[in-house]
Amino acid sequence: MWNFLIKLNKRLVVLIPAMMAAGYLFGLSAVSASLYALKALILPFTFLMVYPMMVTLNIRSLQDGIKNVRLQLFAQVVNFAVVPFIAYGLGLIFFRDQPYMALGLLLASLLPTSGMTISWTGFAKGNLAAAVNMTVIGLTLGSLATPFYVQGLMGARVDIDLMLVVKQILVIVFLPMFLGYLTRQMFLRKYGMQEFKQTWASRFPSLSTVGVLGIVFVAIALKAKGISENPGILGGIFMPLLIMYVFNFGLSTMVGRVFFNRGDAIALVYGTVMRNLSIALAIAINAFGSKGADAALVIAVSYIVQVQSAAWYVKFSDRIFGPAPSAE
């Protein structure tokens, strides 16, 4: 079973569009009662999506101290002082009359870093230690800041229950983070660090993949009839997402080349471009009810753009920053 799940995790590029198509077909044929019942799966899928990621997140890495404060500061400035406002501006331009889609674009920009930040940094032979710290800091700050960004930027356009958003973030992020930390400590005591890394560290993210695919299926199924009535809506979503990711990659690459060495620069790129779309998707669906389906659709499409662009960037990282130093 584990090998099958790990293979799923490596095929997100194909599986997410396939699950979107399956959700679309199901949503078109399902009766209202079936769609209502489908909503009951949102919370279990959400927990399955977030909790396994937290087990592999080494929060204790922060206790070693941040070895490169300058790099972390640059990363968080890009994450919270630049990218959310670019997303907000694109939302005003492309989704002027669709505020909940603009909300989805904003949510996709507000939760930086995920397990993929560390993975892609490793693939490109960047600074993994910096990427781990960036992931913990970015996820924590993003979770704390999201309610206030959403209220401040979107409060006039969408109905926001600020306390409900805060409550959902506590349930979706911090409760799984706490339980994940306890689980990690239990596994480390039982198996030790070496066996945990070799055997279990790759298994938990594969469980998260099942949750991601389930949430994507639900999000598209709930929006299927609306898509069928306006099929051009998907093209309208791709354009602002492409602009946001191209801008983000371009800005982070430029900053990395000017101010940092190769390893730190790659960590900076993946620590500022990779967004935690799983948590953003869960917030959109859980905190905004049926109206959140529009936001969830934007975030679901973001998976395709993010995974594809990250994979392509690895291919060009040596051309951009030079080859990785060979081990002596």
Buried (B, 14 or more C-beta within 10 A) or exposed (E): EEEEBBEBBEEBEEBBBEBBEBBBEBBEEBEEEEBEEBBEBBBEBBBBBBBBBBBBBBBEBEEEEBEBEEBBEBBBEBBBEBBBBBBBBBBBEBBEEBBBBBBBBBBBBBBBBBBBBBBBBBBBBBBBBBBBBBBBBBBBBBBEBBBBBBBEBBEEBBEBEEEBBBBBBEBBBBBBBEBBBEBBEEBBEEBEEEEBEEEBBBBBBBBBBBBBBBBBBBBBBBBBEEBEEEEEBEEBBBEBBEBBBEBBBEBBBEBBBEEBBBBBBBBBBBBBBBBBBBBBBBBBBBBBEEEBBBBBBBBBBBBBBBBEBBEEBBEEBEEBBEEBEEEE
